[in-house]
Amino acid sequence: MPVAAQPQDAAPTPLRLAPGQAEIEVSGQVTGRQTLVYGFDAAVGQEVTVQLSHPGQASLYHNVIAPSGAMVFNGSMEGNRFQASVHERGRYQVHVYLMRNDARRGKRTAFTLRIRQSGSQAQRPGTGQAGGPSFDCRRASGVVEIAVCRSPVLAELDARLAFVYRDALAGAPASRAEQIRRDQRQWIAARASCTREPAIERCLNRRYLTRIGQLEPKR
C-alpha cells in the first residue's frame, strides 16, 4: 500500500455556497509534501459529493474529515470521488495531498475539486429550511430565538455569525481560541439584553452586525 506524505500544517480554506448554489468548484496546486485543506458546512442527511480530478499520473488524493475528526473517506484507498448522506452536522474538511512517492520528489500537480450538496449552503447545519439561522427554528425557545426565526434578516445574520465564528476558531491558536469563546459568551449575554428593548429586532440587528464585524477577517 502506498504511504501518504506527512502533511504540513495548513489552515482550512472555507468554501461557501451562495444561496441557491448546489455546487462549488475550486482549482489549486499541490507541491511536494504540501497539504491543502478546505472546509465546508453540511447538515445531517445532506447528500454530499466531493470529487477530485487532475491531469497526468500523479498520486494525488483527497481525504474527507467529519466535524468529529473521524475520517469518512480515504482517497488513497477509495478513489477520487466521495459520495454519501452525511451523519454529522458542522464543518467538514477536505485534505488534498500527494503520496510519498511523488511528495519526496517535490512534484507539482494542479487539480480541480468539486463539492456538491443536496441543499444550498444557505441551508446551514441545524436549520430546517433554506435561509434559516444556525439553529432549528422548530425547537426555538426564548424571546431571542423566536425573534430571530421570525425575521429573515436576523436569521441570515445568525447563520453568518455562526459561520465566521467557526472560521475564527479554526484559524486561531489555543490561547486566542479561548478568548474568542469567552467573548462569544459575553456577546450572548449582551444579546439577551435586547429583550428589554422596545425595538428588539433593531437591537438584535445591531448586536449581530457588531459581533460579525469583530470576527470577520480584516481586509
LINCORQUI-V819277 format. One record per residue. N is the residue number from 0. PSI is psi as a letter, one per 40 degrees, with the letter a starting at -180 (none if undefined). Layout:
<<N,PSI> <N,PSI>>
//
This chain:
<<0,h> <1,i> <2,h> <3,i> <4,i> <5,h> <6,i> <7,i> <8,h> <9,h> <10,h> <11,h> <12,h> <13,h> <14,h> <15,h> <16,h> <17,i> <18,h> <19,e> <20,h> <21,e> <22,i> <23,i> <24,h> <25,h> <26,i> <27,a> <28,h> <29,h> <30,h> <31,b> <32,e> <33,i> <34,h> <35,h> <36,h> <37,i> <38,i> <39,i> <40,i> <41,i> <42,i> <43,h> <44,e> <45,i> <46,h> <47,h> <48,h> <49,h> <50,h> <51,h> <52,i> <53,i> <54,i> <55,a> <56,e> <57,i> <58,g> <59,h> <60,i> <61,i> <62,i> <63,h> <64,h> <65,i> <66,d> <67,e> <68,e> <69,h> <70,h> <71,e> <72,h> <73,h> <74,d> <75,e> <76,d> <77,e> <78,a> <79,e> <80,h> <81,h> <82,h> <83,i> <84,h> <85,i> <86,e> <87,i> <88,i> <89,a> <90,h> <91,i> <92,i> <93,h> <94,h> <95,h> <96,i> <97,i> <98,i> <99,d> <100,d> <101,d> <102,d> <103,e> <104,e> <105,f> <106,i> <107,h> <108,h> <109,i> <110,i> <111,h> <112,h> <113,h> <114,h> <115,h> <116,i> <117,d> <118,i> <119,i> <120,e> <121,d> <122,g> <123,i> <124,h> <125,e> <126,i> <127,e> <128,i> <129,i> <130,e> <131,i> <132,a> <133,e> <134,i> <135,h> <136,e> <137,e> <138,e> <139,h> <140,i> <141,i> <142,d> <143,d> <144,d> <145,d> <146,d> <147,d> <148,d> <149,e> <150,h> <151,d> <152,d> <153,d> <154,d> <155,d> <156,d> <157,d> <158,d> <159,d> <160,d> <161,d> <162,d> <163,d> <164,d> <165,d> <166,d> <167,d> <168,d> <169,d> <170,e> <171,i> <172,i> <173,d> <174,d> <175,d> <176,d> <177,d> <178,d> <179,d> <180,d> <181,d> <182,d> <183,d> <184,d> <185,d> <186,d> <187,d> <188,d> <189,d> <190,d> <191,d> <192,e> <193,d> <194,e> <195,e> <196,i> <197,d> <198,g> <199,d> <200,d> <201,d> <202,d> <203,d> <204,d> <205,d> <206,d> <207,d> <208,d> <209,d> <210,d> <211,d> <212,d> <213,d> <214,d> <215,i> <216,h> <217,h> <218,none>>
//
